[in-house]
Amino acid sequence: MKHSRGFTLLELTVVVGIIMVISTGVVSVMIGYDGRARITREASDVKGVVAALRRYYQDVGAFPLQPAVAGNDPGLVTNVSSAANWNGPYLDRWPKGSPWLSTVTWKYERSGGAGYASGTDFNFNGTLGDELRLSLCSWTTPTDAATLAAIDTMYDDGVTTAPSGSALTTSGAMYWDSGNSCIRIYVGEGPSL
């Protein structure tokens, strides 16, 4: 009768090595999917808020006022200013956080309002003072340039630098404000309530 000796140490080492290589590949692919999903969610959230602000403008004839407290709903979820012709809610909820950081604050800002004194970054119509933007601020750790460009590409043109000079009329609708750790997004130009 023959006795089975089992596997040799070399055979076990090879099998364990193969399993490690396969699992490393699977984890790498899963991390890639997670990154793309976060980028897609961020771009989708931005598109949804900007579209809601523009629908509000179509219904009411003006953009909502900038909230007194940064990060609060400007009137897309509830009719905070009792606007005539308000046909909302335009959003289920005002966004909080980001797929990367829960501390990110979504700010709706009007040129001349708190935190948006100049208004020149998105002055496409030549009239200073009527610009509106959405800012995603308080990034404690700025997202890498490739991720920002990917978000911008899904939303806009992939250019993440601030518009200036003649680029004010040709630049995209999103950029990275490194001095304030904010993503800035163009909403529109027009009167507020």
C-alpha positions as CSV (number, residue, x, y, z in Angstrom):
1,M,0.0,0.0,0.0
2,K,1.3,3.4,-1.0
3,H,1.2,6.3,1.3
4,S,0.3,9.7,-0.1
5,R,2.9,12.2,0.9
6,G,0.8,15.4,0.2
7,F,2.1,18.5,-1.5
8,T,5.7,19.6,-1.3
9,L,6.7,22.9,0.1
10,L,7.6,24.1,-3.4
11,E,4.2,23.2,-4.8
12,L,2.4,25.0,-1.9
13,T,4.6,28.1,-2.4
14,V,3.8,28.2,-6.2
15,V,0.1,27.9,-5.5
16,V,0.1,30.6,-2.9
17,G,2.1,32.9,-5.2
18,I,-0.4,32.4,-8.0
19,I,-3.3,33.2,-5.7
20,M,-1.6,36.4,-4.5
21,V,-1.0,37.5,-8.1
22,I,-4.6,36.9,-9.1
23,S,-6.0,38.6,-6.0
24,T,-3.7,41.7,-6.5
25,G,-5.1,42.1,-10.0
26,V,-8.7,41.8,-8.8
27,V,-8.2,44.4,-6.1
28,S,-6.5,46.8,-8.6
29,V,-9.4,46.5,-10.9
30,M,-11.9,47.1,-8.1
31,I,-10.1,50.2,-7.0
32,G,-10.2,51.5,-10.5
33,Y,-14.0,51.0,-10.7
34,D,-14.4,52.8,-7.3
35,G,-12.4,55.8,-8.6
36,R,-14.4,56.0,-11.8
37,A,-17.7,55.6,-9.8
38,R,-16.7,58.5,-7.6
39,I,-15.8,60.7,-10.5
40,T,-19.2,59.9,-12.2
41,R,-21.1,60.6,-9.0
42,E,-19.4,64.0,-8.5
43,A,-20.0,65.1,-12.1
44,S,-23.6,63.8,-11.9
45,D,-24.2,65.7,-8.7
46,V,-22.8,68.9,-10.2
47,K,-25.0,68.5,-13.4
48,G,-28.1,67.9,-11.3
49,V,-27.6,71.0,-9.1
50,V,-26.8,73.3,-12.0
51,A,-29.8,72.0,-14.0
52,A,-32.0,72.5,-10.9
53,L,-30.8,76.1,-10.6
54,R,-31.5,76.8,-14.2
55,R,-35.0,75.3,-14.0
56,Y,-35.6,77.5,-11.0
57,Y,-34.6,80.5,-13.1
58,Q,-36.9,79.5,-15.9
59,D,-39.9,79.1,-13.5
60,V,-39.3,82.2,-11.3
61,G,-37.5,84.5,-13.8
62,A,-34.6,85.0,-11.5
63,F,-32.0,83.0,-9.6
64,P,-32.4,82.4,-5.9
65,L,-30.6,84.6,-3.4
66,Q,-27.4,83.4,-1.9
67,P,-28.1,81.8,1.4
68,A,-26.9,83.6,4.5
69,V,-25.2,80.4,5.7
70,A,-22.8,78.7,3.2
71,G,-23.8,75.2,2.4
72,N,-27.6,75.8,2.9
73,D,-30.3,75.2,0.3
74,P,-30.8,78.4,-1.8
75,G,-34.4,77.4,-2.5
76,L,-34.3,74.3,-4.6
77,V,-35.6,71.9,-2.0
78,T,-38.0,74.3,-0.2
79,N,-39.3,77.7,-1.3
80,V,-37.2,79.6,1.3
81,S,-37.9,83.0,-0.2
82,S,-41.6,82.5,-1.0
83,A,-40.8,83.1,-4.7
84,A,-43.8,83.5,-7.0
85,N,-44.1,80.8,-9.7
86,W,-41.9,78.5,-7.7
87,N,-42.6,75.0,-9.1
88,G,-40.3,72.9,-7.0
89,P,-38.8,71.1,-5.3
90,Y,-36.1,71.1,-7.9
91,L,-33.9,68.7,-5.9
92,D,-34.7,66.0,-3.4
93,R,-32.0,67.4,-1.1
94,W,-29.2,69.9,-1.1
95,P,-26.0,67.9,-1.5
96,K,-23.7,67.4,1.4
97,G,-20.1,66.3,1.1
98,S,-18.4,64.6,-1.8
99,P,-17.6,61.0,-2.8
100,W,-14.1,61.7,-1.4
101,L,-14.7,63.8,1.7
102,S,-17.8,64.3,3.8
103,T,-16.4,67.7,4.9
104,V,-16.9,69.3,1.4
105,T,-19.4,72.1,1.5
106,W,-21.6,72.9,-1.6
107,K,-21.9,76.7,-1.8
108,Y,-24.2,78.6,-4.1
109,E,-22.6,82.0,-4.6
110,R,-23.7,85.3,-6.3
111,S,-21.2,87.8,-7.5
112,G,-20.8,90.5,-4.8
113,G,-22.0,88.1,-2.1
114,A,-20.0,86.7,0.7
115,G,-17.0,84.8,-0.6
116,Y,-17.5,85.9,-4.3
117,A,-16.5,89.6,-4.4
118,S,-15.0,89.9,-7.9
119,G,-17.3,87.9,-10.1
120,T,-14.8,88.1,-12.9
121,D,-14.0,84.4,-13.1
122,F,-17.3,83.6,-15.0
123,N,-18.2,86.9,-16.6
124,F,-19.3,85.6,-20.0
125,N,-21.8,88.3,-20.9
126,G,-19.7,91.3,-20.1
127,T,-21.9,92.6,-17.2
128,L,-20.1,92.4,-13.9
129,G,-22.2,91.6,-10.9
130,D,-24.7,89.1,-12.2
131,E,-22.7,86.0,-12.1
132,L,-23.6,82.9,-10.2
133,R,-21.5,79.9,-9.4
134,L,-21.5,76.7,-7.4
135,S,-18.4,76.0,-5.3
136,L,-17.4,72.7,-3.7
137,C,-15.1,73.9,-0.9
138,S,-13.1,72.7,2.1
139,W,-11.1,70.0,0.5
140,T,-8.7,69.2,3.3
141,T,-6.6,67.2,0.9
142,P,-6.9,68.4,-2.7
143,T,-7.9,65.7,-5.2
144,D,-5.1,65.0,-7.7
145,A,-5.1,66.8,-11.0
146,A,-6.0,63.8,-13.0
147,T,-9.2,63.2,-11.0
148,L,-10.2,66.9,-11.2
149,A,-9.6,66.8,-15.0
150,A,-11.7,63.6,-15.2
151,I,-14.6,65.3,-13.3
152,D,-14.3,68.4,-15.5
153,T,-14.2,66.3,-18.7
154,M,-17.4,64.5,-17.7
155,Y,-19.0,67.9,-16.9
156,D,-17.3,70.3,-19.3
157,D,-14.1,70.5,-21.2
158,G,-11.3,69.0,-19.0
159,V,-9.5,72.3,-18.5
160,T,-9.1,72.8,-14.7
161,T,-7.4,76.2,-14.7
162,A,-9.1,79.4,-13.8
163,P,-10.3,81.6,-16.7
164,S,-8.6,84.9,-17.2
165,G,-8.3,87.7,-19.8
166,S,-9.8,86.8,-23.2
167,A,-10.4,83.2,-21.9
168,L,-13.3,84.6,-19.9
169,T,-15.5,84.3,-23.0
170,T,-14.2,81.0,-24.2
171,S,-13.2,79.0,-21.1
172,G,-15.1,76.1,-19.7
173,A,-17.6,76.1,-16.9
174,M,-15.5,74.5,-14.2
175,Y,-12.1,75.1,-12.7
176,W,-9.9,74.3,-9.6
177,D,-9.3,77.3,-7.2
178,S,-6.2,76.0,-5.4
179,G,-5.9,79.1,-3.2
180,N,-9.3,78.4,-1.6
181,S,-9.4,74.6,-2.1
182,C,-12.6,74.8,-4.1
183,I,-14.0,73.5,-7.4
184,R,-15.8,76.4,-9.0
185,I,-18.7,75.7,-11.4
186,Y,-20.5,78.3,-13.6
187,V,-24.3,78.4,-13.1
188,G,-25.4,81.4,-15.1
189,E,-25.8,85.1,-15.3
190,G,-28.9,87.0,-14.5
191,P,-30.9,88.7,-11.8
192,S,-31.6,87.3,-8.4
193,L,-34.8,87.7,-6.3
